[in-house]
Amino acid sequence: MIVGIFIRRLPVWATLAVIAVIAIADIAFPPPLERAQTVSPLVVDREGQWLHAFATDAGRWRFGADLDVIDPGFVARLIAVEDKRYWRHWGVDPFAVFRAGVTSAKSGRIVSGASTITMQTARLMEPRRRNLQSKLIEMVRALQLERRLSKKEILELYLTLAPYGGNIEGVRAASLIYFDKEPVRLTDAEQALLIALPQAPEARRPDLKPANAKAARARVLEKLVQARAITPVRAGEARDASLPAARTSFPRLAYHAANRLARSSPSGVTRSTLDRLMQSRAEAMVAAYVKRFDDGATASLLIIDNDTRAVRAAVGSSGLTAKGGWIDLTAAVRSPGSTLKPFIYALAFDDGVVGPASVIEDMPRNFGDYAPENFDRTFRGEVRVREALQHSLNVPAVTMLDRIGAARFAAILRAAGVPLRTPHRADATPGLALALGGAGVTAQEIATLYAALAEGGKVRPLVWTVAEETSPAAPYTLFSEVTAKRISAILADAPSLAGRAPAKLSQSATRVAFKTGTSYGFRDAWAAGHGGGYTVVAWVGHADGSPRSGATGRKAAAPLLFEAFDMLERNGERLPDTIEEIDEAPTVMVRLERPRRDAPPEITFPRTGVEVFESGAGRGFAFAARGGAAGYRWYVNGERLAREETSGRAVWRPAGPGFYDVTVVDRKGRMAKSKVRVIASR
């Protein structure tokens, strides 16, 4: 109005010039909306329930306000107290300015302000010292805001930025922290307190200054009575209501997953695929599980929905207060131990090298300068492939990898989205040690592979957000559906854990196809498997990678895996009790390697040049040979070595360090010799 009168008295050219200057200034100096757009990242579960929120970079709790989900009674009363002509003015209320000027002139001091909600919003976007110059700037900014935004949008800005004490900004954060609920339905007392706080947030904090907060709330209630926005009776009841004595904490579930998702979407709300109830139970289960260890071990756990590859629970550690608890161990690169063996056999099945019933040798064998041993340092001779995988025998697995090619195996997994990290040397190439964990992978990548077993050999990346879940990626075929079923059947029939009945003997237990793994030095204990519509991967170890003596995957990680399956709802299809197999392998697949006929015996352990440590002498070294006529006799330095009565094996326990001559004689009198050195323990 004032501006209009002023412009009408100017010549036309001057009027145009003033309008041009105002327009240029408005364009050149727009109101800064960035602060209101910077809100606390919030990660929710697939149903929209809170999982984890993070403060802004400035350390503020600030969530975007939406009038559609804020108590309309609160909004109406806020306007009645703060700016009763809000819906009619254009950012500056001339009547309020006039009234404030008159009362201030009469009293000689500022009695009441003239700030509208729009002007207060401008001040919240650009905090300044409160003086006349700042007030004029706020008026200009208010006009700019009214020109750019609707009244509803300005109110939402105010309710996003309004201070409520400490590091709390915005009505959503205040309602959640003080009342532990969204501001959808607020009591009269809660509304009055939320209206009173922004005018003096530190002086009126209910958790620190309850008397001040109660007095300020009472003054707001009195104004509401005067404005006929509340009855005196209800105002009296609200005046007597208790105040929140302390701040409540936001939910803090799925820290590691939420932190990663929040970084990828730093402002606003991210709807994850996690299930809040499942996540909560999984975190509690992992925290309780690691208490059985007295060496500070931690654990991680992943639960995947096989149908969509959606991550339903992700526990990165046993707790943020645990040693290394801030590290997301589901994403840490670790040695997988034997957990990749099923996929080596799967490629061999697809290549037609062997089948589940094929016979393969578990005997000491050299692959160039690489001579793998089984975990228990014994060999079982001829075994079927299914047994070799179920018992995680090392030599057969390395033999399979040698057949399909280590470099090819690594390339196929890389194409499937699972890169195997090997030492960064110029001449480094994937070697046969891959079969026994000689490369680095993450728990998330292991979950990707085991979920493929549940879906006919088809690999798809894990899904972390609902948006990704609704637009699934195209699958990569790692191996055939028949092979996936055969590998799953083999793993499902693996020896059960001690004290746990086989699932096939129970009518209620989900049948799980699982594999354990133990890395070199007992640094990583793994268990991975699928069943009942889910894939679960459990890891147990030290966050810093230090060894844990005797902590195998079967002992340390498999119980956690099965606890997770017990926790899950059995709403997926169970693995079939039997899967169609070829009982007898085709002629070319019956035996991977045929023994040479009429060949003299050959010592396979210990071969000439082998060095063993004296520390292993307590349990002895089992001699092994192949070829020749059955019925071997063993000699060490010319003395006959007796066989153990229980196992029938020739087990040697050296008397001390030094060099020893080993001789084997078969039933036809043919012999073979080797020289071995025993090294003293340090």
SEFIDO-37493 format. One record per residue: residue in one letter; x, y, z of N, C-alpha, C in turn. Coordinates in steps of 0.2 Angstrom, whole numbers, plus 5000, padded with zeros to 4 digits. Last residue first. Example, Ala and Ser with C-alpha at 12.3 -4.5 7.8 and 13.67 -1.06 7.14 Angstrom:
# SEFIDO-37493
S506449895035506849955036506450005039
A506649725039506249785039506649845039
***
This chain:
# SEFIDO-37493
R530046365089530346425092530046435098
S530446195086529946245087530246305091
A531546125074531346135081530846195082
I531046025061531346095063531046105070
V531445885052531045915057531345975060
R531445845035531745875040531245905045
V531545695025531145745028531545775034
K531645605010532045625016531645695018
S531045445004531045515004531445535010
K530745304993531045334999530945414998
A529945144989530045214988530345254994
M529844974983529945034988530045094985
R529144814982529444874979529344934984
G528544704987529244714989529544784986
K527244684985527644654981528444664982
R526644774995526544704996527044664991
D527844904997527244884995527244804996
V528645015008528744955004528044925003
V529445175011528845135010528945075006
T530445265021530445215016529745185017
V531345415026530645375026530645335020
D532545485036532445445030531745405031
Y532745645043532445575044532345545037
F533545765052533445735046533245665047
G532945865066533445835062533145805056
P532145865083532345895076532845855073
G531345705089531645775089531845805083
A530645595086530945605093531145675094
P529045605077529745615078530045625085
R527845505075527945555080528745555081
W526745445062527445455064527545515069
V525645325058525745395061526445395064
A524745245047525445245049525645315052
R523145185052523545235049524245225051
G522145125059522445085054523045125050
S521445185070521345215063521645165058
T521745105081521045135080520945155073
E523045065080522545015081521845045079
E524245125069523845145075523245085075
R525745035064525045065063524645075069
A527445055067526845025068526245065066
L528845065057528345105060527645065061
R530444995058529744985056529345025060
E531945085054531545055060530745055057
G532645165045532645085045532245055050
N532145295046532845275048532945205049
V530645215046530945285047531645265050
Y529445135036530145125040530345205040
W527945045033528345105033528945095038
R527144945021527544945027527945005027
Y525544925013526144965014526444945021
G524444865005524844835011525444865012
A524344854987524044874994524444834999
A525644894976525144844978524944854985
G525745054967525944994970525444944972
G524845204973525145154968525445094971
R525345314987524845284982525245244977
A525445355004525745334998525145314993
A525745445019525245425014525645405008
F525745465037526145445031525545425026
A525345585048525045525045525445515038
F526145635062526045655055525845585052
G525645695079525945645074525745665067
R525245765090524745725087525045685081
G526545815092526145785098525645745095
A527245875082527345805083526945775088
G527146005079526545965077526645895079
S528346065084527746075088527146035086
E529246035074529245985080528545995084
F528746055057528946085064528846035069
V529445995042528946005047529146025054
E529846005025530046025032529446025036
V530245905011529745925016530045945023
G531145835004531245905005530745935009
T530045714998530745734999530845804999
R528445705006528945705000529645725002
P527745605018528045675017528545665010
F526545585005526745625011527145585016
T526745504995526345574993526445615000
I527745394988527645424994527345494992
E527245264978527445334977527245364984
P527545094972527245144976527645214976
P527645064954527845054961527545104965
A526245014944526745064945526945054952
D525244934939525844904940526444954941
R524245074933524344994935525044974935
R523845224941524245184936524345114938
P522145264944522845254947523145214941
R521245404936521345324937522045314940
E520345534942521045514940521045444942
L518945544943519245594940519945574938
R517745424939518345434943518745484939
V516545444932516545404937517145414942
M516545514920516545554926516545514932
V516545434909517045484909517045524916
T515245364912515945334912516545384913
P514245464923514445434917515145414917
A513945424941514245464936514345434929
E512445374948513145344945513345394940
D511345454951511745414956512345394954
I511045614948511245554944511645514949
E509545674957510245674956510445614951
E508345774963508445724959509245734957
I508345794981508345834974508645784969
T507245794995507745754990507745794984
D506645895002506945835006507445795001
P506846064996506545994995506945944999
L506846195007507246155002506946085002
R505346285009505846245012506246215006
E504846445004504846375003505446335006
G504446555018504746545012504746465010
N504146585031503646595026503846585019
R504546565045504546515040504046525034
E505446695051504746665050504846625044
L506946675060506546695054505846665054
M507646615070507246675072506746695066
D508246505064507746495069507346555071
F509246575057508646545054508046525058
A509946625068509646675063509046635060
E510446505073510046555077509646595073
F511246475062510646435063510146465068
L512246565063511946555057511246525058
L512846545076512446605074512046605068
P513346415073512846425078512446485077
A514446445064513846415062513246415067
A515446515070514946555066514346515065
A516246435078516146495080515546535077
K516246295073516146305080515946385082
R516446315059515846275062515746285069
G517446405058516846425056516246385059
T518446395073518346375066517646405064
A519546445083518946475082518746455074
G520846415087520346365087519646385085
S521346575091521546505091520946455092
R521146705081520746675087520846595087
P522146845075521946775076521546755082
S521547005070522046965074521746895075
G520747095063520947035060521446995063
D520047185070520747205068521047145064
A518947125074518847175069519547195066
H518946955075519147015078519147065073
G517446855072518146865072518346935076
V516146795062516446805069517146805069
W514746805051515546805052515646825059
A513446735042513746755048514446755048
V512146755031512846755031513146775038
V510746685023511046715029511746705029
T509346695013510046685013510346725019
Y507646635013508146675015508846655014
G506746525010506646595007507146645008
G507246415017506646445019506446515016
G508946445014508446405016507846445018
H510746455013510046475011509546425013
G512246515021511846465019511146495017
A513846525030513346555025512946495022
A515046565041514446515040513946555035
W516746585047516146605042515646545043
A517946675055517546615055516846635052
D519646725053518946735051518546665052
R520846685059520646755059519846765057
F521446565059520846575063520646645064
G522546555051522646575057522046595061
Y521546575036522146555039522346585046
S519746555040520346585036520946565040
T518446445037518946465042519546495039
G516746415034517446425032517846455037
T515346315030515746355034516346365031
K513746315022514446295021514846345026
F512046245019512546295022513246265021
A510446235017511046225013511546265015
V509246195028509746245026510246215022
R507546165031508146135029508646185026
T506746215046506946235039507546205037
A505846105056506446145055506546155047
S504646025057504646095058505246135056
Q504945895057504445915052504345995052
S506645825055506145865059505645895054
L507545765048507245725053506745765057
K508045865040507645815037507345765042
A508845935049508245965047507745915044
P509745845062509645865055508945885053
A509845925078509545865074509545885067
R511245975087510645995082510445945078
G512345935094511745955097511145975093
A513445995082513345955088512745985092
L512646015065513046045071512945995077
S512645885053512345935057512845965063
P513545865037513445845044513145905049
A512445905023513145905027513045895034
D511345915016511445855019512145845022
A511446045010510946035015511045965018
L512446025001512646065007512046055012
I511845944991512445924995512545955001
A510846024987510645964990511245934994
S511546134981511146144987510946084991
I512146064971512546094976512146104982
R510946034964511345984966511846004972
K510346164961509946114965510446054968
A511346214953511146244959510846204963
T511346124942511946124946511746154953
V510046154937510146094939510746084944
E510346294933509846274938509946204941
S512046324930511446304928510946294934
F512946484935512846414933512146384932
L512646614933513346594936513446524934
T511846734924511846664926512546634927
Y511346884931511846854928511846774930
P509746974929510146924933510746904928
A509447154930509447084926509947034929
A508847224945509347214940509247154936
P507147284949507647234949508147234943
S506347404955506647394948507247354948
T505947384968505447394963505747394956
E507147394974506847334975506247334969
E507547524973507947474969507547414969
A506647584982506647604975507047554970
V506947524994506347504991506347524983
T508747484995508147524995507547504992
W509647374993509647404999509047455000
V509947214986509547274986509447304992
L511347134978510947144984510547214983
P511347084961511547124967511147124972
R511146914956510846984956511147024962
V511346764948511646814952511346884951
K510746604947510646674944510846724950
G510546474951511246494949511246564946
G509246464957509446424951510146454947
E509246534969508846554963509146524957
A510046484978509346484980508946494974
L511246524973511146454974510346444975
A511146664975511146634968511046554968
A511446674988510746684986510646664979
Y512746654988512346604991511646614989
L513246774982513346704979512846654982
T512846874991512646874984512746804980
A513546835002512846835002512546834995
I514846864998514646794999513946784999
E514647004998514746974991514646894992
Q514447035011513947055006514047015000
A515647005016515046965018514546975013
T516947015003516547035009515946995010
V518646945000517946954998517546985004
G520246904995519846934999519146954996
A521046744994520846804991520346834996
G521246604998521746644997521646704993
G520346505002520246575005520846625004
L520546394995520546385003520546455006
A520446424982520046374984519946374992
L521546504980520846534980520346484983
A522646434978522546454985521846484986
L522946434965522546384967522346394974
G522846614960523146544961522646494964
P522846754949522446714954522746644954
T524346844950523846814946523446764951
A525546964950525046934954524546904949
D526647044946526546974943526046934946
A526447164953526447164946526347094942
R525247144966525947134964525947134956
H524247144978524347194972525147194970
P523446994981523947034982524147084976
T521646994977522246964978522847014979
R519946994978520547034979521146994981
L518746954967519246924972519846964973
P517147024965517947024963518346994969
V515746994960516046974966516846974964
G514947014948514947064953515347044960
A515146914939514546914942514446964948
A516446944934515846964930515146964933
R517046884945517146964944516546984939
L516846754943516546784949516546864948
I517546734931516846724931516546754937
A518846764935518546804930517746804930
A519146664944519146734947518746774942
F519046554935518546554941518546624944
R520146584927519446584924518946584930
A521146574936521046634933520346634930
A521046434939520946484945520846554942
G520246304931520646364930520546414935
I519646184932519246234929519646294928
R520746104938520346084932520046144928
D521046174949521546164945521246144938
L519846164956520046224954520546224949
M519946024959519346054955519546114952
T521046024967521045984961520546014956
V520546094978521046124974521146084967
A519546004982519346064980519946104976
P520345884986519945884980519645954978
V521145954997521445924990520945924985
N520145985007520546035003520846014996
L518445945011519145925010519545975005
S517245975017517646025015518346005014
H516245875018516745875023517345925022
Q515445905007515145905013515645915019
L516445884996516145954998515845955005
A516645754998517245794998517045864999
E515445704996515745695002516345745003
R515245724982514745754987515045754994
V516245654976516245724976515845754981
R516845514986516445544981516445624982
V518545464988517945484991517445514985
E520045384992519545394987518845414990
G520845465006520945415000520345434995
R520845555016520345495016520345455010
F522145615027521845605020521345545020
T522445745039522345675037522045675030
R522445875044523045845042523045775040
D521245935046521445895051522145855050
F521246015034521246045041521446005046
N522345945022521645955025521745985032
E523446045012523345985017522646005019
P524346074996523846085001523746025006
A525646124990525446064992524946074998
Y526446204977525946214981525646144983
D527346204966527646214973527046214978
G526346094957526946144957527246144964
F525446034968525246074962525846124961
N525545874975525845934974525645964968
R524645784987524745804980525045864980
P523845664997524345714997524545724990
M522145634993522845614994523245664994
D520745604988520945644993521645614996
E520145584972520645564977520745624982
I518445544968519045594967519445574973
V517045494959517545474964518145524963
S515345564957516045554955516545534960
A514145614962514345544963515045524961
P514045744957514045734964514245664966
G515345744943514645754946514645734953
V516545834933516345784938515645794940
V516545904921517245874924517045814929
G515545974916515545904915516145874917
D515446104918515946094913515946014912
D514546104929514346134923514746114917
F515446054939514846014937514546034930
A516346154940516546094937515946044935
L515546254945515746264938516046204935
A515246194958514746204953514946214946
Y516546184964516246124961515646144957
I516646324966517146294962516846224959
F515546344974515546374968516046354963
P515946284986515346264982515346284975
K517146354990517146294987516546264984
L517046474997516946474990516946414986
T517246455010516546465008516446475001
S518446425017518146375012517446395009
G518946595018519046525020518846475015
P518846725014518246685015518346615017
S519646855021519746795018519146755019
R518847015018519146965023519246905019
V518347185019518647125014519047085019
A516847235025517547225026517747175022
A515447235026515747265020516547265020
T515147185038514847155032515147185025
L515747275047516047215045515747175039
D515947435048515447385045515747325043
I516647495063516747465057516147425054
W516347525076516047575071516247545064
G516847425084516147425083515947475077
G518147405088518047405081517347405079
K517447345103518147355099518047355092
A515847405106516347355105516947375102
T514947505104515447515110515947455110
L514147465094514547525093515047535098
G514047295091513847355095514347405094
S514447185083514047175089513847235093
S514147245066514547225072514147215078
G513147255057513847265055514347255060
V511847175051512147195058512947195056
A510447195043511147195042511447225048
A508947125035509347145041510047145040
R508547115022508047125027508347145034
V508947165006509247155013508747165018
A508247084992508247134997508547115004
R508146984983508847004985508847064990
T506946944980507047004978507847024979
D506946804985506546824979506746894976
N507746804997508046774990507646794984
D508246925008507646895005507846864998
I509546905019509346925012508646885010
I510446955032509846915031509546945024
L512046955040511646975035511046925034
L513147005053512546955051512146995045
S514646995063514147025059513646975056
A515547015079515146975074514747015069
T516946995089516347035087516046985082
A517946955104517646945097517046985096
G518546965116518347025113518147015106
D518646835122519246865119519146935115
D517646755127517946805132518646835129
F516046725120516746725119517046775124
R514746745123514946685125515746675124
K514346865118514546865125514846795127
V513946855105514646865106514846865114
Y512546845107512946785105513646795106
A512046965110512046915115512446855113
A512247035098512547065104512547005110
V511446955089512246955089512546985095
M510146975095510446915094511246915094
A510047115093510047085100510347015100
E510047115079510547155083510547125090
A508947045076509547015074510147055078
R507847115081508047055084508747025082
S507947235073508047235080508247165083
Q507747175060508347205062508447215069
M506447125061506947085060507647115062
L505847255063505747205068506347145068
R506147325051506347345058506347295063
D506947265037506347255041506447275049
L507647365024507647325030506947325033
T507647435012507247365012507247335019
S507247605016507747555015507247485014
R507047765011506647705013507047645011
T507647915017507847855013507447795015
V507348085017507148015020507347965015
G508548215018507848195017507848115019
S510148215011509548255014508948225012
P511048115006511248155013510648195015
S511147975001510548025000510648065006
S512347915004512147914997511547964995
R512347935018512847965014512647965006
A511247855021511247925022511747965018
L511747725018511247745014511147825015
R512747715028512947715021512347745016
N512047725039512547775038512747775031
A511247615038510947675038511447735037
A512147515040511847515034511547585033
H512647545053513047545048512747545041
Y511447545062511847605061512347605055
A510147485065510547475058511047535057
L509347595076509447535073509847535066
R508947695086509647695083509747625081
P507747825088507947755087508547745083
F508147965098507947935092508047865092
S507747985116508247975110507947945104
T507048125124507048055122507548045117
R507448235138507448225131507448145129
A506448255152507048235149506948225142
A505148285157505748295161506448285158
P503848375150504348325149504948335153
L502648425163503148445158503548385156
S500948395167501648385168502048405162
A499648515167499948455165500648455166
D499048635171499248585176499548525174
R498648685159499148725163499448675169
A497648605154498348605151498848635155
E496648635163496948575163497648565160
G496448775159496648755166496948685166
A496048755146496648785147496948775154
R494848695148495348655145496048685146
V494148805154494248735158494848695155
P494248905144494548915151494648845154
T494448835128494048855133494448865140
I495348915114495248855119494848885125
A495249025106495548965103495448905108
R494949145110494449105110494649035106
A495949235113495749225106495249175105
Q496049205127495849275125495649275117
V496549075127495849095130495549155127
L497749105121497249065117496549075120
K498349175131498249215125497749175121
E498449075141498049135142497849175136
L499348995135498648965136498149025137
V500449075135500249055129499449035130
R500649075149500549135145500249125139
A500948935151500348965154500149035151
R502148925145501548885143500948915145
A502949005153502849025146502248985143
A502848925165502648995165502449025158
K503548815161502848805164502548875163
A504748855158504348825153503648825155
N505248905170505148955165504748925160
A505248775177504848835180504748885174
P506148705170505448685170505048735172
K507448705162507148765165506348755166
L507748575157508248615160507948675165
D506748525150507148475153507648515158
P506048635144505748605149506148555153
R506848785141506848715140506548675145
R506848925141506148895142506248815141
A508048975137507748995144507148955146
E508148925124508548905129508348925136
P507048985117507148915117507548895123
A506049095116506549095120506749025122
Q505149065105505249135107505849145112
P504948925104505348965099505549035101
L504048895115504748875115505148925110
A502648915113503048955118503748945117
I502248805105502148875103502548925107
L502448695113502848705106502748775104
L501648725124502348725125502748735118
A500348705117500548775120501348775122
Q500348575113500348625108500548695111
E500448515126500948505121500948555116
A499148545131499748565134500348565130
D498248485122498248565123498948585126
T499248365112498748385117498748455118
L499248315095499548345101499048365106
R499548215082499048225087499348255093
V500748235075500148225071499548235076
P502148245078501648305079500948295075
E502648085084502648135078502048185080
K503448065100502948055095502948105090
D504148105112504248035109503648025104
F504148235117503548195118503548125115
Y505448285114505048305120504548255122
I505748225102506248225107505848235114
L504648245093504948175094505348175100
S504448385094503848335096504148265098
A505648425089505448445095504948395098
A505648375076506148355080505948365087
R504448445071504448375071505048345076
V504748585072504248555076504248475077
G506448645073505848615069505348575074
E507848585081507548635077506948605073
I508948565094508348545091508048605087
N510048585102510148575095509548555091
G509348685114509848645112509948645105
G507748735108508148725113508748675112
Y506948755096506648725102507148705108
P506848865082507248835088506848805094
A506148835066506048865073506448825078
L506248765054506848805056506748825064
T505048705051505648665050506248695054
L504048805053504048745057504648695056
Y504448885042504548905049504548845054
L504148805031504848835032504948845039
E502748795033503248735033503948755034
L502448925030502248895037502748835038
I502748935017503148975022503048945029
E501848845011502548825011502948865016
K500648905014500748845017501548825017
K500749025006500749025013500848965017
S502048994993501348994996501349005003
L503449094987503149034990502349044992
R503749214982504049154979503649094981
R503249324988503149324981503349254978
E503549295001502849295000502749294992
L504949315001504649245002503949245000
Q504949454999505249404994504949334995
L504449495010504149515004504349464999
A505449455019504749425020504349435013
R506549525015506549455014505849425015
V506049655020506149645013506149565011
M505949625034505349645030505449635023
E507249595037506749545037506149565034
I507849725035508049675030507549615031
L507249785046507049815039507249755034
K507849725056507049715055506849735048
S509149755055508949685054508249685053
Q509049895058509249875052509049805050
L508549885072508149915067508349895060
N509149725078509049795078508649815073
R509849585083509149605083509149685084
R510949505072510849545078510149575078
R510349365063510649425063510549455070
P510049225052510149245059510549315059
E509149185040509749225040509849255047
M508149105043508549085037509249125038
L507549165054507849105055508249075049
R507049285047507649285052507949225054
A506149225039506649265036507249265041
T505249185049505549135045506149165041
Q504849305054505249265058505549215054
M504149355043504749385045505149345049
T503049255043503549265037504149295039
I502449285055502749225054503249225048
T502949465059502549405056502849345056
S503449575071503649515067503049465065
A503249675080502849675074503049615069
G503249665098503549665091503049665086
S502949765112502749715108503049715101
V503749865118503349825122503149765118
I505249945119504849895115504449855119
R505050105127505350045126504949995121
G504250215129504950225129505350165128
S502850205129503250175135503950185135
K502450265117502150285123502550265129
A503250205108503350275109503050295115
S502750075108503450085110503550155112
T501450085104501550065111502250075113
V501750135091501350175095501450155102
G502350025085502650095085502350135090
A501449925086502049915089502449985090
R500449975077500349955084500949955088
F501149975065500850035068500750025075
V501449835063501949885063501749945067
A500149785063500549765068501149815069
F499649845051499349855057499749845063
P500549785041500549855043500249875050
D501449645041500749665044500849745046
V502249575028502249625033501549645035
G501649475020502349465023502449515029
W500449515017500849495011501549495014
H498949455026499449505024499949475019
R498049345028497849405024498449455022
W498549245036498249225029498049285025
Y498949315048499449275043499149265036
R498349385058498249405051498649365046
K498949335069498249315068498049335061
D500249265074500149305068499449295066
E500449205086500949235083500849285078
V499149145090499649185095500149225092
A498549095079498149145083498649175088
I499549015074499349075070498949125075
L499448915084500148955083499949015079
R498148865082498348905088499048945087
A498348805069497848865070497948905076
V499248715072499448765067498948825068
F498548625081499248665083499348725079
G497548585073497448625079498048665081
P498248505064497948565062497748615068
D499748415067499048425070498748495068
I500448375051500448405058499748425060
V500348325039500348275044500548305051
D500248435030499748385030499748325035
L501348515033500748525036500248475035
D502848455037502348445031501748455035
A504648495039503948495041503448485035
G506148405040505648445036504948435039
F507048405055506748365050506148415046
R508548415064508048455060507748415054
W509748435075509148385073508648435070
R511348485071510648505072510248445071
G512748485067512548455073511848465075
A513048525054513048575060512848545067
D512648425047513348435048513448485053
T511248355056511548385051512248395052
A511148185063511148255064511448285058
F510148045058510848075059510748155059
A509147905062509247975060509948005062
H508547745059509147785061509047855058
L507247695057507747655059508347695062
W505447715058506147745059506647685061
Q504447635045504647645052505347675053
G504147615032504147685034504347695041
E504247485028503547505030503547575032
R505647465027505247455021504447485022
D506247595038506247525035505747525029
V507247745035506647705038506647645035
V508347875039508247805036507747765039
L508648045037508247995040508247925036
P509748185039509548125035509248075039
S509048335043509348275046509148215041
V509148455030508848425035509248365037
T509248595021509748555024509348525030
Q508248685017508348625013508848575016
A508548795026507948755027507948685023
R509748835020509748815027509048765028
E509348885007509748825008509748795015
L508648995004508248945006508648875008
P508949165005509349095005508849045008
P508049264993508149235000508449165000
P509149334980508549304982508649274990
F509749454974509849434981509249404983
A509449474960510149464962510249444969
I508049484960508349424957509049414959
D507849594968507549534970507849474967
A508649684961508849674967508549604970
I507749694949508449664949508749644955
A506549744955506549674952507349644951
I507049864960506749814964506749744961
V507349924947507849914953507649864958
A506149924941506749884938507249874943
I505450014949505149944948505749894946
V506150124947506150104954505950024953
A505950144933506650134936506650104943
L504550164932504850104929505550094932
T504550284939504150224942504450164939
A505250374931505450354938505150294941
W504350374920505050344919505350324926
V503250434926503150364923503850334923
P503550514942503450514935503450444932
L502650464957503250474953503150484946
R501550434964501750504964502350514960
R501450294963500950334960501150414959
I502450254973502550244965502050294961
F501850284985502450314983502550314975
I500750204984500650274985501250314982
G501450074985501050094979500850164979
V502050074997502550074991502050094985
I500950075005501450125005501850134999
M500449945000500050005000500450065000
***
